Amino acid sequence: MRPDLISALDAPRLAAGLLTLEEVLALASHGNVIFDPFSVLISRHARIGQGNVFHPCVNVTCAQTAELRMGDRNVFHTGTLLAAETGPLLIGNGNQFGEGGFTAKANSPGARIVIGDGGRYLGGASVFGQTELGSGTQVLGAITVDGCSLAGGAAFSDPDPDRRAAVLKGSGTARRLVLGVGQVIMGSGTFRLEDAKPQSFFHPKAAP
C-alpha cells in the first residue's frame, strides 16, 4: 500500500489516541491474531496480553486517566466494544466475548468492571457500573448487567452444574444483583434475585 494512503488512514487513529495500523499488526509479535487490522481499533493506553484473537470490527478504547488491561487467550468476536473512560476495565484470560456482540463500558462515576478467566459473554450482553464477573461466569443473551456481582466457580462444562459459576441468560436488565456459585437466572425483562435457581434445575446432574 502506498505510504500516503497509510498516513491518511493513520491520521484519525493518532488523533483519537489509537494504535496505528503498523502498531496493531505489531501485536502479532506477542501471539495475538488480528484478522482485519483496518477495522480493529485499539487505544494506545490499553494493555494487551498474549494469544488474544481479534475478529473484525472490534473497538477497544481507554482514556489516558483510566485503565484497560486484558490478559491472554481471549477471543473478541465482531461487534465487541470495550471502553474504559472513568474507571478500570480489567479482563483475565481465556474468555469469549460475542458471538452476537458484547459491550463493556466503565463510563460512569465510580465505575469498575472486573472479568475473571474462562467466561462466556454472548448474544449482545452489555456490562456497566461496578460489576464483577468471576471466573467461569456466563452472560448469555441481550442482557444489560449494571452493578452486579456474579460468583466465579467451575467452568460451564463441569459435570456438576451446581459447582459452576453464576449465569444470567435471556434478555432484559440485571441491576445490583449478587449471584452465587451454581445459581442461574433465566429472565425476560427485569432480572430478579427471587427468580434464581440452582443450575441443576435446568441441567440435571448425571447419575453416579
Secondary structure, 3 states (H helix, E strand, C coil): CCHHHHHHHHHHHHHCCECCHHHHHHHHHHCCEECCCCCCEEECCCECCCCCEECCCCEEEECCCCCEEECCCCEECCCEEEEECCCCEEECCCCEECCCCEEEEECCCCCEEEECCCCEEECCEEEECEEEECCCCEEECCEEEECCEECCCECCCCCCHHHECCEEEEEEEEECCEECCCEEEEEEEECCHHHCEEHHHCCCCCCC
